[in-house]
């Protein structure tokens, strides 16, 4: 976006010292810094810029008509070894120092705007009174073919003017009336502007080709004011011209010299290469951000008996992409797997490895493997991905019926359990080795998960930084959770979303060295009175017995309205299970906000819905389930499968 004018906060003012305030305005207009001490036997020369100088040192230029102009011109023509030779050498040295300071300032920029701003502030007013920067729109990235037609857009224009403030002191202030220029310019093939850009070298604005090119660039309706001197410098990146810079000087200032074309070429080259790198970096950062975003879940499920909330914060801008992830995976029996992991490193490779490990964890969770077995298979997968593919992971399975949680750890920070009364407890979980080490066993522990308690899983970026070690951070997190719980009272749990925000507020200025993944789970559980569970022998009478047991449970819960639908669907599912089962079939009913029915058997073959023909005697059971149930599904277990369906209760229909 073009800025007219641009603020120049931070630039040192061009002020005259008290003993030199009587110096004529022409010297300041010519670009001579008034704070430069006079050298014995010669004109004033600016002080050399140090390696860390922010503002480039202006080359001395003799103002036309100013004091000492003639002496400077004459001394410059003297043979080497005299005062004129020393002056020329000093001027060339100052130009080299100016170019060095300007290129360092340009190179400090990371993104496109910073690089263009660095060029403008390095050259105005030291090298020119005004600069206009045009860039290709859109900018090509890497090796991709540029979009036709070739269009240049005015990206930025900077201009300063001299104004009298506080008596005779001269101060540079923004000019509210910059040189008008067209916002867009379409470069015509074979035109004067195209020829100048193709030539790559900067040219003086008073040449015939440059005059026509400037008219085409700035627009016929925006001619240059009379007396302005210009240099048109193409900006060429690694493979193609990506823009142009126009340097302008006012009539009262000395005109551009042939050596100034070399300076302009240096500035243009460093700027163009910096823009090329910034565009490539921006594209890489965009791809990495998209990869990271797609690898994380868009939304969390809301399984029965537990409420979930999550947060993800990238690291600093220089390392936005990391390998932290979180996930919540519904399991058979109304259970849920809670996963938080952290792949070491900050790169697209880390994000890609994270995505593969997360996908593997989802697949293993679908097989209903124990937590320690899941970590074992993740460890094998990390080793298959290559050497030094290290990650930490915490895998927990919560059962709302038994109010228990099973946790296995692979080198991850321990979870914290916030009890209903406000006590925060760091769970004692065996630390284990990180994923990818290989040849190690993982151990799982089973713990109580009382109703109303909140489990917090997190990555080390939340508790570890350059300013504190991980155990200090864990203790600070535990204290923060306890303090937050005290605010809501002993009988109420803090809201999950507010709790996550409050946890992230504990981060200090130096605590964002790593990305952060946070997963919070509030355990509500399912009361025993809302669960009915039976074993059925795999015999022909099993469907009839299942219907009778379900009818009694529904009557006890006051859900008689669902009796007909439940009996029909249970009969179909149990009949299919008995046909293939060799061991007793399990039947479980769960009453929550919905009525859930689960039928398990020892056959691994999953049922598949198909279209039955008119002459078929079977094949219509799942068709009925699909039509009458709110949701249904089948999950393969390590020892068989579970087929489940849900019906809306009258109060939630």
N, C-alpha and C positions, 0 to 999 in steps of 0.2 A: 504494500500500500504506500502510496506517495505521501510524504509528510511535508507540508509547506507552512512555516519553516520547521526545522528540526531543532529541538532544544539541545544545548551544548553544555549541559551541566557537567562539572568536573574539569573543563578545560581551563587552563590558567589564563587569566585576562592579560591582554597586551597592554600593559600600563607603563607609562613613562616614570622613571625615577624622579624624585623631587629636584635633583640638580640638573635634570635634562628636560624639564617640562617646557622649556622654551624652544625645544627642537621643532622645526616646522612640521606641519601636518603631512607634508609630502613624504617625509621619511616613513611615517607610520603607514601611510597608504601604500607605499611600495613594499611593505611586508617586513621592514627591519624591526626586530624586537627592541624596544626602547630600554630593556633592562640589561642589554649586553654591554659589558665594560669596554671602553675604548682601549685598543692595543697601542702600545708606544710605536710611533712612526707609521701608523696606518689607520685605516677605517675601523669602525666597530665590528667585532667578530663575535658571533654567538658562542656561548660556552658549550663544550662538548657534552653530548647526551650520554649518560651512563647506560650500562646494559639493561637496567630495569626502568628506564625512563618511559613514562606514559605518553608524553607528547613529543612528536618528532621535532628535531632542531631545524629551524628554517635556514635555508641558504641565504647568505647576504646578497642583497641586490641593491645596486646603486639607483636611487630614485631619480628620474629625469628632472633636472632643474634644481635638485636639492643641494645643500651645502656639501662640498667635497666631491661632487659628481665628476667634475672635470679632473680633479687630482686622481680620483680612482681610475678613471678611464686612461689617463696618461700612464699612471704607475703600472696598470695592467699590461701596457704595451712595452714596458722596459724588458730588456733581455733578462734571462734567469740569473739568479744570484743577487739581484737588486731587490728593492722594496716591492717592485711590481711582481716579480717572480714569487716572493713570499706571499703576497696577497692572493695570487691565482692559486697557489698551493693550498692556502687556507680555505679558499672558497671551494675548491674541489674536495678537500677533506670534510668540510661542513656538508656538502651535498652527499657524500658517502655516508656520513653519520645520520643525515636525515633519512636517506633511503633505508638504512639499517633499522632505525627506530620505527619508521612507518611500516616496514614489512613485519617487524615484530608485533606491532599493534594489530595489523591485519591478521597475522597468524594466531593471535590469542582468541579470535572468534571461533565458536563451535558451530553455531547454526548460521543460516543464510543471512538473517538480519544483523547478527553481530559482525559478520565479515564485512558487509556493505557499510555498516556504521563505522567500523574501524577504518575503512578506506576514506570515508568522508571526514572524519575527525582528524585523521593523520595529514590530510592535504589542505584543509581549509582552516585558517587562512595562510598556513605556512607556504604552501606551494601554489595555491590558486585562491581567488576570492570566492569562487563558486564552483560546484561540481554537480553534474547530473549523471545518474547511473541508470542505464537501461539494461534490462535482462530479458532473455528469451522467455516467451510465454506460450506454452508451458516449458519449463526447463527439462531438457532430456536427462535421463538418468543412466549412467554407465554406457553400455553399448547399444541401448535401444535407439531405434531410428527416430529422428526428430519429427514432430507433427508438422505437416504443411498446412497453411503457409507459414513462412518465417515472419513471426511477429515479435516486436520488441515492446516491452512495457516499462514505463518510467517507474523504477523501484524506489528511488530516493533522490532528493535534491537538497543540498545544503548551501547556505550563503550567509556571510556575515558582513556587517557594515561598521564603520567607525563612527562613534558618537561622543559628544562632549558631555561628560558627567563630572560634577564636583570641580568646577573650574576648568583648568586646562588639561586635566588627566584624560587620557585616551583609553577607552574601554571597548572591547568587542562585544556587540550585542546581536541577537538574531535579527535578521532583516525580514520584516513582515511582507515584503513585496519581492519574492524571488523572480528570476527570469521565467516568463511563461514558456511552457513547452507542452507538446502533445502527449497525452497519456499513452496512446498506442501508436505504433508505427509498423506498417507492413512493409518489409524489405522486398522491393521488386527485384526479381532476377534480372541481372544485366544492368541494373541501375547504378548510380554513382555510390550510394551507400553500400550496396552489395560489393562493389569493387574495393572500397576502402576496407570493409570488414574482411574481405578475402585476402587483402594484403597484410593483415595482422599488425603491421607496424603503425605506431602513432604518427599522425600528420598534423601540420599546422593548419589552423582554420582558415587562413587567408589564401591557401592554394585553391586552384580552380576546382579540383575534384572534391576537396573538403568542403568548399562553400556549398556546392550542390548537395553533398551528402548531409551536411548539417541542416539544410533547408528541408530535405526529405525526412530527417530524423525528428527535428523539432516541430515540423509542420509548416506549410507555407503561410499559415495565419499567425505564426509566432517567429518573426525574424529576429535575429540577434540585434540588440541595441548597438548603435554606432559606437565605435571605439573599443568594443570588447575584443580582446585577443583570446583565441581558443586553441586547444589541442584536442583532437578526436583520437581516442585510444581504443581499439578493439579489445574485447576481453575474450581470449581464447583459452578454453580448458584443455584437457588432455587430447581431445579428438576433434573438437569443432568450436567455432565461435559461439559464445553463449551470451554476448551482450556488448555494450560499449559504454565508455566513460568519457564525459566531456568536461575538460578543465577550462575555466574562464578566468581572465584577469581584467580588471578595470583599466581605463585609459590612464589614470594617474599613477599606475604601478608599472614598473619595468616589464617589457614584453618578454615572451618566452624566448629562450635561447636554444640553439641546436642541442646542447647538452641536456636541456629539459625534456627533449624527446626520449632520451635514454632513461631519465627518471620516470617519465610517464609509462614507458614500456615495462620497467621493473614493477611499478605499482600495479599495472594492469595484469601482468603475468601472475604475481602472487595472489591478487584478488581472484582471478579466474580459477586458478588451481584450488584455492581455498573454497570457492563456491562449489566446484566439482566434488570435492571431498565432503562438503556439508550436505549436498544433495544425496550423495551415496549413503552417508551416515543416516540422514533422515529416512531414506527408504529402508535401510536395514533396521533402524529402530522401529519403523512402522510395522514391518514384517514380523519382527520379534514381538512387539506388543500384541499384534493380532494372534500370533502363535500362542503366546502366553494366555491371552483372553479365551481363546477357543479351547485350550487345554483345561481350564478351570470350569466347574459347573456353572451354567447360567443361573440356575436356581436350585435350592435344596429341596429334597422331598420332605413331606410331613408325615412320617410313619406314625402308626398308632402308639400312644403312650410316651412320646418324646417330642419335644419342641427343639428346633435347631436354628442357629444363627451363625453367620460367618463374616469374616473380613479378610481382605487381601490388600496389602500395601507394597508397592514396588520399592526398591532401594532408591538411592540417590539418582539424579538424572543421568549421571555418567554410567550407571549400572542398573538400568531399569528392569532388565530381564534376568530372571533367576529361575531356580528350579523348585520353589516351594509350591506345594499343592495341598488341597484338602478335599475330602469327599465324604458323602453319606450314602450308603448303599442299602436299600431294603432287602431283608433276608426272609426266608420262610419262617413261619411261626410268629409273625409280627415283630421279629427282631430287626436290628439295624446295625450295620457295620460303620464305625467312625474311623476315618483314616486321615492322618496328617503326615506329610513327608517333606523332605528337603534334599534335593540333589545339589551336590557341591559345585560351586562355580556360578558365574554370571555370564551367560552367552546364549545364543540360539541353540547351541548344542545341549546345554543344560536344560533348556525348556523342552527340547525334543525328547531327551532321555526321560524327563519328568512325565511327558505325555505317554511314553511307552510303558513306564512303570505304573502309571495310574490306570491305563487300559488293562494291564496284566492283573492289577489288584482287583479291578471290577470283575474280570473273568474268573479269578480264583474265588472271589466272594460269592459269585453265582453258583459255584460248586459246593458252597457251604462247608468249606474246609475250616479247621480250627485256626485261630489267629497265628499260632507258631508255625503251622504248615504254610500259611499264606506268606509269612516273612521268609521262610525257607525257599519257596519257589521264586519270590522276588529277588532273593540273593542269587539264585541260579540265572535268572533272566538278566540281571545286571552284569554278571560275568560274561554272558553271551554277547552283550552289547559292546564289549571291549575292555581293555585294561583301564584301571583308574576310574571306572564308572562307579563312584561311591555315592551313597545316599543314606540318610537316616529316615526312620519311619516308625510311627506309632499306629498300631492296629487294635481296635477295641470292638467288641460285640456286646450290645446291650439287649437283654431279654426283659421286656416289660412285664411278663407274666411272673417270672421268678424274682424280679427285682435284683438281678445280679448282672455284673459286667465282667467280661473276660478280656484281659489286656496282655498284649505281647509287644515288646520294645526292641528296636534295632538301632541302638546308639542315639536315641532321641531324648530331648529333655522330658522329665517326668510330667504327667498330667497333674492338674490340681482339681480337687473336688471341694466345692463350696456347699456346705450343708445348710439345711433350712434355718437353723438357729444362728447362722452367721460365722460359723467356724470354717476356716479354709485349711485344707489338708493337702500336703504334697504326697501323692500316692507312692507307696513303696513298690516300685516295679523294677524287676531285674533290668539293668541297662542294656545288655546285649551288645553285639558288635554291629557296626554299620553294614548296610546292604552292599554287596560287592566285594567284601573281604573274602568270603568263601571258606568252606570247611568248618563252620561254627554252627552250634545248635542254639535255637531260640527257645525261651521258656515263657510260658503263659501263666498268669495268676488270675484267680477268680475272686472278685471283691463284691461287697454289698453296694447296691446303688439305690439308696432309699428315695422314696417319693419326695419331690420338692428339691432334691439336690441338683447341682449344676456341675457338669464336667467340662473342664477347659483344656483343649488340646491346642498346641501352638508350636511354632518353629523358633529356633534359637535367635532369630533376628529381633524377637520381642524382648528377650532377657539378656542378651549379650551384645556388647559394643566395645569400642576402644576405651571407654571410660569405666567399664565395670565388667567383672567376670560373670560367668553364667550363673553360678550359685547365688551370688549377690542379687542378680536380676530376678531369679526365681523367688527369693525371699521377699524382694520388693513387690513382686506380682502377687504373692500370697497375701501380704499385708494390704495391698490395694483392694483385692477382692473382699477381704474381711471388712475393711472400712466401708466399702460400697454396700455390703449386705447389712451393716448396722443401720444404714439410713432408711431401709425399708422395714425394719422391725424384725423381731424373731419369728413371726408367724407368716411372713410373706417373702417370697423370693424376688430378687430384683429383676426387672424386665430384661429379657435377653439382649435386645438391640441396644438398650441404654448401657447394659453391662459391657458389651463389646466396645462401645464408644469410650466408656470410662477407662477401660483397660488400655486402649491406644493412647489416651491422654497422658499416660505415665511416661511416654517417650520424651526424652529431652533433646536438645539441639544436636548432640553428638551421637544419638542412638539410632540413626538411620543408616548404618553401615550395610545392612542386609535387608532383603525383602522379608515380609512377615505374612504368614498364614495363620489364621485364628479360627477355630471351630468350637462353638459352645453348644452343649446339649443339656436341656432341662428334662430331668426324669420325672414323668408323671406316673408311669406304670399303669398296669391294669389290675384292678382289685380282684381277689380270688372269687368273689361272688359273681363276677362278670365272665367267668371262664367255666366251660363245661368240657370234660375230656373223657373219652372212652376208648377201649380196645375192642375190636370186632374180629371174630374168627373168620377166615376166608372161606365162607360156605354160602350156600344159596339163601339161607335165612338172614344173612347179614343186612341186606337193604331194608327188609321189613323192620328189623330191630333198630336200625339207624333212624328210621322215620319215627318210631315210637319215642326213642330217647330225645330226638330233636323237638318233638311236640311237647314233651314235658318241660324241657328247658325254656321253650318260648312261652309256655303258660306261666312259668315261675317269673319270667322277666316282663310279663305283660305285653308280649309281642304276638298275640294270637292272630293278628291281621296278616302276619307273614307265614303262617303255618302251611298253607297250600303250596306256596311258591318254594319254601324251604324243603318240604317233603319231596316235591317233584325233583328238584335239583339234586338233593342229597341222594335220592334213590338212583339217579343216573350216574353220578360220580362214584358212589360206592359200588354199584354193579360193575362198572368198568375196572375198579381197583381189585375187586374180588376175582375177576376173571384171570388176572395175571399174577396175583400175589401168592406167595407161599407161606408167609408169616402173617401174624395178626395185623389188621388194618387199623390205623388210628383215625379217630374222628374228634375234632375239636371245634367248639363254637365260642366266639369271642364277641361280647357286647361292648361296644364303645359308641362313637358317633355313628357307626354303621354296624351291621351284623355280618361277621366274617365267619365263613365255614372253611375248614381245612381237612382234607382227606389225604393221608399218607400211606404208602405201601412200599414194598421192597423191590419193585420192578423199576429199572432205570429208564424204560421206554416212555417218552413223553406222549401224551395224547395229542392228536392232531385233528383239527376240525376239517371235515370234508363234506362235499355235497352228496347226499345219499340219493340213489335212484329209487324209483317207485317200487321196484321189485326187491329192494334190499330190506332185510329184517332189522338191521342195526345201522349205526352211523348217525343217528339223530340226537344222541344225548348231548354232545357239545353244542349242537345247533340250538337246543333249548337253553342251555346255560348261557350261551352268547346273547340270546334274545331277552332273557328274563333278568339276568344278573346285571348289577351296576358295573362291576369289573370282575374279571376272572383271569387266571393264569396258572401256569405249571412251572415248577422249579425242580431241577434234578439235584439230588443230594448225593453225598458219598455212599449212602446205603439205600438208595431208592429215589423216590420223588414225592412231591406234595402238589396236589391240585387244590386250588382255592377259588372261592368266589365271594363277592360282597353284595349285600342288599341294603338299600337305604331303609333306615328305621322310620316309623311313622312321624316321629318328632323332627326328623331331618329330611324328609322326603319333599 
